[in-house]
Amino acid sequence: MSRSFPFAPFVLATALLASAPAWADQALATAKACMACHTVDRKVIGPAFKDVAARYAGNKDAASFLAQKILKGGSGVWGPVPMPANTQVSDAEARKLATWVLGLK
C-alpha cells in the first residue's frame, strides 16, 4: 500500500528556493557582460566570483567596495590584467551584482 507524502511539493519548493541565490543575479551578470571575463567557479580573464567572495568574506564594506570596482574598474588586485569600467551598469545594478558575488560559496 503506497502512502502519499503531502509535503512533497513543499520540500521541492524549499529546495529550489535554497538554490535560488546562486542564480539570482547570474542573469544580470550575463546581461551586463560580466560573464565574458568571469565565471562563478574558475578563473578566466578575471577571477572566479567564488574566489572574490572568499577574499572579501567577513569584510563589512565589501559590497560597497566591489560595487565601485564594478563601476569604475581597477587593476593590480588579481593580476596584471585591468578590469575596465562598466559604464553600462547602474549604481543599483553594481550593488546587486556585488551582493550576489559575495553571497556565493
N, CA, C and O atoms as a GROMACS GRO file, in nm:
protein
  420
    1MET      N    1   0.084  -0.115   0.000
    1MET     CA    2   0.000   0.000   0.000
    1MET      C    3   0.091   0.124   0.000
    1MET      O    4   0.179   0.136   0.085
    2SER      N    5   0.070   0.212  -0.091
    2SER     CA    6   0.150   0.332  -0.106
    2SER      C    7   0.085   0.448  -0.034
    2SER      O    8  -0.037   0.467  -0.039
    3ARG      N    9   0.166   0.525   0.034
    3ARG     CA   10   0.117   0.644   0.103
    3ARG      C   11   0.162   0.767   0.028
    3ARG      O   12   0.274   0.774  -0.024
    4SER      N   13   0.076   0.861   0.024
    4SER     CA   14   0.109   0.988  -0.039
    4SER      C   15   0.181   1.076   0.062
    4SER      O   16   0.146   1.078   0.180
    5PHE      N   17   0.279   1.148   0.017
    5PHE     CA   18   0.351   1.240   0.105
    5PHE      C   19   0.300   1.380   0.074
    5PHE      O   20   0.340   1.438  -0.027
    6PRO      N   21   0.214   1.436   0.159
    6PRO     CA   22   0.150   1.564   0.128
    6PRO      C   23   0.246   1.682   0.128
    6PRO      O   24   0.212   1.789   0.078
    7PHE      N   25   0.364   1.664   0.184
    7PHE     CA   26   0.457   1.775   0.191
    7PHE      C   27   0.559   1.776   0.077
    7PHE      O   28   0.647   1.863   0.072
    8ALA      N   29   0.547   1.682  -0.015
    8ALA     CA   30   0.644   1.673  -0.125
    8ALA      C   31   0.655   1.804  -0.203
    8ALA      O   32   0.767   1.847  -0.229
    9PRO      N   33   0.546   1.868  -0.242
    9PRO     CA   34   0.560   1.995  -0.315
    9PRO      C   35   0.632   2.101  -0.231
    9PRO      O   36   0.710   2.180  -0.284
   10PHE      N   37   0.606   2.104  -0.102
   10PHE     CA   38   0.671   2.200  -0.013
   10PHE      C   39   0.822   2.173  -0.007
   10PHE      O   40   0.901   2.267  -0.012
   11VAL      N   41   0.860   2.048   0.005
   11VAL     CA   42   1.000   2.011   0.012
   11VAL      C   43   1.071   2.049  -0.119
   11VAL      O   44   1.182   2.103  -0.116
   12LEU      N   45   1.008   2.022  -0.230
   12LEU     CA   46   1.065   2.058  -0.360
   12LEU      C   47   1.080   2.209  -0.373
   12LEU      O   48   1.185   2.258  -0.416
   13ALA      N   49   0.977   2.283  -0.337
   13ALA     CA   50   0.982   2.429  -0.346
   13ALA      C   51   1.091   2.485  -0.256
   13ALA      O   52   1.162   2.578  -0.295
   14THR      N   53   1.106   2.430  -0.137
   14THR     CA   54   1.210   2.475  -0.044
   14THR      C   55   1.348   2.449  -0.102
   14THR      O   56   1.437   2.534  -0.092
   15ALA      N   57   1.367   2.333  -0.161
   15ALA     CA   58   1.497   2.301  -0.221
   15ALA      C   59   1.530   2.395  -0.336
   15ALA      O   60   1.644   2.439  -0.350
   16LEU      N   61   1.432   2.427  -0.416
   16LEU     CA   62   1.454   2.519  -0.528
   16LEU      C   63   1.486   2.659  -0.479
   16LEU      O   64   1.575   2.726  -0.532
   17LEU      N   65   1.415   2.704  -0.377
   17LEU     CA   66   1.440   2.836  -0.323
   17LEU      C   67   1.577   2.844  -0.256
   17LEU      O   68   1.643   2.948  -0.261
   18ALA      N   69   1.620   2.736  -0.196
   18ALA     CA   70   1.751   2.735  -0.131
   18ALA      C   71   1.863   2.752  -0.232
   18ALA      O   72   1.967   2.809  -0.200
   19SER      N   73   1.843   2.705  -0.353
   19SER     CA   74   1.946   2.719  -0.456
   19SER      C   75   1.930   2.848  -0.535
   19SER      O   76   2.018   2.881  -0.614
   20ALA      N   77   1.823   2.920  -0.516
   20ALA     CA   78   1.795   3.041  -0.593
   20ALA      C   79   1.901   3.150  -0.580
   20ALA      O   80   1.933   3.212  -0.681
   21PRO      N   81   1.958   3.176  -0.459
   21PRO     CA   82   2.056   3.284  -0.452
   21PRO      C   83   2.174   3.265  -0.544
   21PRO      O   84   2.230   3.364  -0.593
   22ALA      N   85   2.215   3.144  -0.570
   22ALA     CA   86   2.327   3.121  -0.659
   22ALA      C   87   2.297   3.167  -0.801
   22ALA      O   88   2.389   3.202  -0.876
   23TRP      N   89   2.171   3.167  -0.838
   23TRP     CA   90   2.132   3.207  -0.973
   23TRP      C   91   2.063   3.342  -0.976
   23TRP      O   92   2.030   3.392  -1.084
   24ALA      N   93   2.040   3.403  -0.861
   24ALA     CA   94   1.958   3.523  -0.851
   24ALA      C   95   2.004   3.634  -0.943
   24ALA      O   96   1.921   3.705  -1.000
   25ASP      N   97   2.133   3.652  -0.959
   25ASP     CA   98   2.181   3.761  -1.043
   25ASP      C   99   2.278   3.717  -1.151
   25ASP      O  100   2.346   3.801  -1.211
   26GLN      N  101   2.286   3.589  -1.177
   26GLN     CA  102   2.371   3.544  -1.287
   26GLN      C  103   2.315   3.597  -1.418
   26GLN      O  104   2.391   3.626  -1.511
   27ALA      N  105   2.185   3.609  -1.427
   27ALA     CA  106   2.125   3.666  -1.549
   27ALA      C  107   2.169   3.811  -1.567
   27ALA      O  108   2.200   3.853  -1.679
   28LEU      N  109   2.171   3.887  -1.459
   28LEU     CA  110   2.218   4.026  -1.466
   28LEU      C  111   2.366   4.029  -1.503
   28LEU      O  112   2.407   4.111  -1.585
   29ALA      N  113   2.446   3.943  -1.443
   29ALA     CA  114   2.589   3.937  -1.475
   29ALA      C  115   2.611   3.903  -1.622
   29ALA      O  116   2.702   3.956  -1.686
   30THR      N  117   2.528   3.816  -1.675
   30THR     CA  118   2.536   3.781  -1.817
   30THR      C  119   2.494   3.899  -1.904
   30THR      O  120   2.560   3.931  -2.002
   31ALA      N  121   2.384   3.962  -1.867
   31ALA     CA  122   2.332   4.075  -1.945
   31ALA      C  123   2.430   4.192  -1.946
   31ALA      O  124   2.436   4.266  -2.045
   32LYS      N  125   2.505   4.210  -1.839
   32LYS     CA  126   2.599   4.323  -1.829
   32LYS      C  127   2.740   4.286  -1.871
   32LYS      O  128   2.834   4.362  -1.846
   33ALA      N  129   2.757   4.171  -1.934
   33ALA     CA  130   2.883   4.123  -1.992
   33ALA      C  131   2.989   4.083  -1.890
   33ALA      O  132   3.106   4.067  -1.925
   34CYS      N  133   2.951   4.068  -1.763
   34CYS     CA  134   3.047   4.023  -1.661
   34CYS      C  135   3.101   3.884  -1.694
   34CYS      O  136   3.217   3.853  -1.669
   35MET      N  137   3.012   3.800  -1.750
   35MET     CA  138   3.048   3.661  -1.775
   35MET      C  139   3.144   3.647  -1.894
   35MET      O  140   3.190   3.536  -1.922
   36ALA      N  141   3.174   3.756  -1.962
   36ALA     CA  142   3.274   3.750  -2.069
   36ALA      C  143   3.414   3.731  -2.011
   36ALA      O  144   3.501   3.674  -2.077
   37CYS      N  145   3.436   3.780  -1.888
   37CYS     CA  146   3.568   3.771  -1.826
   37CYS      C  147   3.570   3.689  -1.697
   37CYS      O  148   3.676   3.652  -1.648
   38HIS      N  149   3.453   3.659  -1.642
   38HIS     CA  150   3.443   3.587  -1.515
   38HIS      C  151   3.349   3.468  -1.528
   38HIS      O  152   3.261   3.467  -1.614
   39THR      N  153   3.370   3.370  -1.443
   39THR     CA  154   3.272   3.262  -1.424
   39THR      C  155   3.252   3.250  -1.273
   39THR      O  156   3.324   3.311  -1.195
   40VAL      N  157   3.156   3.171  -1.235
   40VAL     CA  158   3.131   3.151  -1.093
   40VAL      C  159   3.242   3.069  -1.030
   40VAL      O  160   3.288   3.101  -0.920
   41ASP      N  161   3.288   2.963  -1.099
   41ASP     CA  162   3.375   2.864  -1.037
   41ASP      C  163   3.523   2.866  -1.075
   41ASP      O  164   3.604   2.807  -1.004
   42ARG      N  165   3.560   2.932  -1.183
   42ARG     CA  166   3.700   2.923  -1.225
   42ARG      C  167   3.746   3.056  -1.287
   42ARG      O  168   3.667   3.132  -1.342
   43LYS      N  169   3.876   3.080  -1.276
   43LYS     CA  170   3.938   3.199  -1.333
   43LYS      C  171   3.933   3.189  -1.486
   43LYS      O  172   3.961   3.083  -1.543
   44VAL      N  173   3.898   3.298  -1.549
   44VAL     CA  174   3.906   3.306  -1.695
   44VAL      C  175   4.004   3.420  -1.722
   44VAL      O  176   4.125   3.401  -1.711
   45ILE      N  177   3.955   3.536  -1.756
   45ILE     CA  178   4.040   3.655  -1.766
   45ILE      C  179   4.051   3.718  -1.627
   45ILE      O  180   4.159   3.754  -1.581
   46GLY      N  181   3.936   3.729  -1.563
   46GLY     CA  182   3.930   3.778  -1.425
   46GLY      C  183   3.909   3.662  -1.330
   46GLY      O  184   3.890   3.548  -1.372
   47PRO      N  185   3.911   3.691  -1.202
   47PRO     CA  186   3.897   3.584  -1.102
   47PRO      C  187   3.757   3.522  -1.102
   47PRO      O  188   3.661   3.584  -1.147
   48ALA      N  189   3.749   3.401  -1.052
   48ALA     CA  190   3.618   3.337  -1.033
   48ALA      C  191   3.542   3.416  -0.927
   48ALA      O  192   3.602   3.464  -0.831
   49PHE      N  193   3.413   3.429  -0.945
   49PHE     CA  194   3.333   3.502  -0.848
   49PHE      C  195   3.341   3.439  -0.709
   49PHE      O  196   3.337   3.511  -0.608
   50LYS      N  197   3.352   3.307  -0.702
   50LYS     CA  198   3.365   3.242  -0.572
   50LYS      C  199   3.497   3.280  -0.504
   50LYS      O  200   3.502   3.290  -0.381
   51ASP      N  201   3.602   3.302  -0.582
   51ASP     CA  202   3.730   3.346  -0.524
   51ASP      C  203   3.718   3.489  -0.470
   51ASP      O  204   3.776   3.522  -0.366
   52VAL      N  205   3.644   3.572  -0.540
   52VAL     CA  206   3.620   3.709  -0.493
   52VAL      C  207   3.543   3.703  -0.361
   52VAL      O  208   3.577   3.772  -0.265
   53ALA      N  209   3.438   3.621  -0.357
   53ALA     CA  210   3.359   3.607  -0.234
   53ALA      C  211   3.446   3.560  -0.118
   53ALA      O  212   3.433   3.610  -0.007
   54ALA      N  213   3.535   3.465  -0.144
   54ALA     CA  214   3.622   3.414  -0.038
   54ALA      C  215   3.720   3.521   0.010
   54ALA      O  216   3.744   3.534   0.130
   55ARG      N  217   3.775   3.597  -0.081
   55ARG     CA  218   3.872   3.701  -0.044
   55ARG      C  219   3.809   3.807   0.045
   55ARG      O  220   3.873   3.856   0.138
   56TYR      N  221   3.684   3.843   0.017
   56TYR     CA  222   3.620   3.952   0.090
   56TYR      C  223   3.522   3.905   0.198
   56TYR      O  224   3.450   3.987   0.256
   57ALA      N  225   3.520   3.776   0.226
   57ALA     CA  226   3.431   3.722   0.330
   57ALA      C  227   3.462   3.790   0.463
   57ALA      O  228   3.578   3.802   0.502
   58GLY      N  229   3.357   3.833   0.531
   58GLY     CA  230   3.373   3.897   0.661
   58GLY      C  231   3.405   4.045   0.656
   58GLY      O  232   3.408   4.110   0.760
   59ASN      N  233   3.427   4.099   0.539
   59ASN     CA  234   3.454   4.242   0.525
   59ASN      C  235   3.321   4.315   0.511
   59ASN      O  236   3.252   4.301   0.410
   60LYS      N  237   3.285   4.394   0.612
   60LYS     CA  238   3.154   4.458   0.612
   60LYS      C  239   3.140   4.565   0.504
   60LYS      O  240   3.027   4.601   0.468
   61ASP      N  241   3.248   4.614   0.450
   61ASP     CA  242   3.244   4.716   0.345
   61ASP      C  243   3.262   4.658   0.206
   61ASP      O  244   3.271   4.733   0.108
   62ALA      N  245   3.267   4.526   0.195
   62ALA     CA  246   3.299   4.461   0.068
   62ALA      C  247   3.198   4.492  -0.041
   62ALA      O  248   3.238   4.515  -0.156
   63ALA      N  249   3.068   4.494  -0.011
   63ALA     CA  250   2.968   4.519  -0.116
   63ALA      C  251   2.986   4.657  -0.178
   63ALA      O  252   2.980   4.672  -0.300
   64SER      N  253   3.008   4.757  -0.095
   64SER     CA  254   3.030   4.893  -0.147
   64SER      C  255   3.160   4.900  -0.227
   64SER      O  256   3.166   4.961  -0.334
   65PHE      N  257   3.266   4.838  -0.173
   65PHE     CA  258   3.395   4.837  -0.240
   65PHE      C  259   3.385   4.771  -0.377
   65PHE      O  260   3.432   4.825  -0.476
   66LEU      N  261   3.324   4.653  -0.381
   66LEU     CA  262   3.312   4.580  -0.508
   66LEU      C  263   3.220   4.651  -0.606
   66LEU      O  264   3.244   4.649  -0.727
   67ALA      N  265   3.114   4.713  -0.557
   67ALA     CA  266   3.025   4.788  -0.646
   67ALA      C  267   3.103   4.899  -0.716
   67ALA      O  268   3.083   4.924  -0.835
   68GLN      N  269   3.189   4.966  -0.642
   68GLN     CA  270   3.272   5.072  -0.703
   68GLN      C  271   3.372   5.014  -0.804
   68GLN      O  272   3.398   5.076  -0.907
   69LYS      N  273   3.428   4.897  -0.773
   69LYS     CA  274   3.518   4.831  -0.868
   69LYS      C  275   3.444   4.793  -0.996
   69LYS      O  276   3.498   4.805  -1.106
   70ILE      N  277   3.320   4.747  -0.981
   70ILE     CA  278   3.239   4.712  -1.098
   70ILE      C  279   3.216   4.836  -1.183
   70ILE      O  280   3.230   4.831  -1.305
   71LEU      N  281   3.182   4.946  -1.120
   71LEU     CA  282   3.151   5.069  -1.193
   71LEU      C  283   3.275   5.134  -1.254
   71LEU      O  284   3.274   5.173  -1.371
   72LYS      N  285   3.382   5.146  -1.175
   72LYS     CA  286   3.498   5.224  -1.217
   72LYS      C  287   3.615   5.141  -1.270
   72LYS      O  288   3.708   5.195  -1.329
   73GLY      N  289   3.609   5.009  -1.250
   73GLY     CA  290   3.719   4.924  -1.292
   73GLY      C  291   3.831   4.926  -1.190
   73GLY      O  292   3.817   4.985  -1.082
   74GLY      N  293   3.941   4.864  -1.223
   74GLY     CA  294   4.054   4.860  -1.132
   74GLY      C  295   4.165   4.774  -1.188
   74GLY      O  296   4.150   4.713  -1.294
   75SER      N  297   4.276   4.771  -1.117
   75SER     CA  298   4.388   4.688  -1.161
   75SER      C  299   4.478   4.653  -1.044
   75SER      O  300   4.476   4.719  -0.940
   76GLY      N  301   4.556   4.547  -1.065
   76GLY     CA  302   4.658   4.510  -0.970
   76GLY      C  303   4.614   4.420  -0.856
   76GLY      O  304   4.700   4.364  -0.787
   77VAL      N  305   4.486   4.403  -0.833
   77VAL     CA  306   4.439   4.323  -0.721
   77VAL      C  307   4.445   4.174  -0.753
   77VAL      O  308   4.480   4.093  -0.668
   78TRP      N  309   4.411   4.138  -0.877
   78TRP     CA  310   4.402   3.997  -0.916
   78TRP      C  311   4.503   3.961  -1.024
   78TRP      O  312   4.492   3.854  -1.084
   79GLY      N  313   4.597   4.046  -1.050
   79GLY     CA  314   4.695   4.019  -1.153
   79GLY      C  315   4.712   4.139  -1.245
   79GLY      O  316   4.660   4.247  -1.216
   80PRO      N  317   4.784   4.120  -1.353
   80PRO     CA  318   4.820   4.233  -1.439
   80PRO      C  319   4.710   4.283  -1.532
   80PRO      O  320   4.720   4.394  -1.585
   81VAL      N  321   4.605   4.203  -1.554
   81VAL     CA  322   4.501   4.243  -1.648
   81VAL      C  323   4.401   4.335  -1.577
   81VAL      O  324   4.338   4.294  -1.480
   82PRO      N  325   4.388   4.460  -1.624
   82PRO     CA  326   4.295   4.552  -1.558
   82PRO      C  327   4.149   4.518  -1.590
   82PRO      O  328   4.118   4.464  -1.696
   83MET      N  329   4.062   4.550  -1.496
   83MET     CA  330   3.918   4.538  -1.520
   83MET      C  331   3.869   4.674  -1.567
   83MET      O  332   3.889   4.774  -1.497
   84PRO      N  333   3.806   4.680  -1.684
   84PRO     CA  334   3.760   4.809  -1.733
   84PRO      C  335   3.639   4.859  -1.655
   84PRO      O  336   3.569   4.781  -1.589
   85ALA      N  337   3.615   4.987  -1.662
   85ALA     CA  338   3.493   5.045  -1.604
   85ALA      C  339   3.373   4.989  -1.680
   85ALA      O  340   3.382   4.960  -1.799
   86ASN      N  341   3.264   4.974  -1.611
   86ASN     CA  342   3.141   4.919  -1.670
   86ASN      C  343   3.035   5.027  -1.675
   86ASN      O  344   2.948   5.034  -1.587
   87THR      N  345   3.041   5.110  -1.777
   87THR     CA  346   2.950   5.224  -1.787
   87THR      C  347   2.806   5.182  -1.816
   87THR      O  348   2.714   5.262  -1.799
   88GLN      N  349   2.786   5.059  -1.858
   88GLN     CA  350   2.652   5.009  -1.887
   88GLN      C  351   2.580   4.961  -1.760
   88GLN      O  352   2.464   4.921  -1.767
   89VAL      N  353   2.648   4.963  -1.646
   89VAL     CA  354   2.593   4.916  -1.520
   89VAL      C  355   2.555   5.036  -1.433
   89VAL      O  356   2.636   5.127  -1.414
   90SER      N  357   2.432   5.036  -1.382
   90SER     CA  358   2.389   5.143  -1.292
   90SER      C  359   2.443   5.119  -1.152
   90SER      O  360   2.493   5.011  -1.122
   91ASP      N  361   2.434   5.220  -1.065
   91ASP     CA  362   2.477   5.205  -0.927
   91ASP      C  363   2.402   5.091  -0.858
   91ASP      O  364   2.462   5.010  -0.788
   92ALA      N  365   2.271   5.087  -0.878
   92ALA     CA  366   2.188   4.983  -0.816
   92ALA      C  367   2.226   4.844  -0.867
   92ALA      O  368   2.231   4.748  -0.790
   93GLU      N  369   2.252   4.833  -0.997
   93GLU     CA  370   2.292   4.704  -1.054
   93GLU      C  371   2.429   4.661  -1.001
   93GLU      O  372   2.450   4.544  -0.973
   94ALA      N  373   2.520   4.756  -0.988
   94ALA     CA  374   2.654   4.724  -0.935
   94ALA      C  375   2.643   4.671  -0.792
   94ALA      O  376   2.710   4.575  -0.756
   95ARG      N  377   2.559   4.734  -0.714
   95ARG     CA  378   2.540   4.688  -0.575
   95ARG      C  379   2.477   4.548  -0.573
   95ARG      O  380   2.517   4.463  -0.493
   96LYS      N  381   2.380   4.527  -0.661
   96LYS     CA  382   2.314   4.396  -0.668
   96LYS      C  383   2.413   4.288  -0.710
   96LYS      O  384   2.414   4.178  -0.654
   97LEU      N  385   2.496   4.318  -0.809
   97LEU     CA  386   2.596   4.223  -0.854
   97LEU      C  387   2.699   4.194  -0.744
   97LEU      O  388   2.736   4.078  -0.723
   98ALA      N  389   2.744   4.297  -0.676
   98ALA     CA  390   2.842   4.280  -0.570
   98ALA      C  391   2.784   4.194  -0.457
   98ALA      O  392   2.852   4.105  -0.404
   99THR      N  393   2.661   4.219  -0.421
   99THR     CA  394   2.596   4.142  -0.316
   99THR      C  395   2.582   3.996  -0.358
   99THR      O  396   2.603   3.905  -0.277
  100TRP      N  397   2.546   3.974  -0.483
  100TRP     CA  398   2.533   3.837  -0.536
  100TRP      C  399   2.668   3.765  -0.530
  100TRP      O  400   2.676   3.652  -0.481
  101VAL      N  401   2.773   3.830  -0.579
  101VAL     CA  402   2.906   3.769  -0.580
  101VAL      C  403   2.948   3.733  -0.437
  101VAL      O  404   2.999   3.624  -0.414
  102LEU      N  405   2.927   3.823  -0.344
  102LEU     CA  406   2.967   3.799  -0.207
  102LEU      C  407   2.888   3.686  -0.142
  102LEU      O  408   2.934   3.627  -0.044
  103GLY      N  409   2.771   3.657  -0.193
  103GLY     CA  410   2.689   3.551  -0.139
  103GLY      C  411   2.722   3.412  -0.193
  103GLY      O  412   2.667   3.313  -0.145
  104LEU      N  413   2.810   3.405  -0.291
  104LEU     CA  414   2.848   3.276  -0.348
  104LEU      C  415   2.940   3.201  -0.253
  104LEU      O  416   3.026   3.262  -0.189
  105LYS      N  417   2.922   3.070  -0.244
  105LYS     CA  418   3.004   2.989  -0.155
  105LYS      C  419   3.088   2.894  -0.237
  105LYS      O  420   3.165   2.815  -0.182
   0.00000   0.00000   0.00000
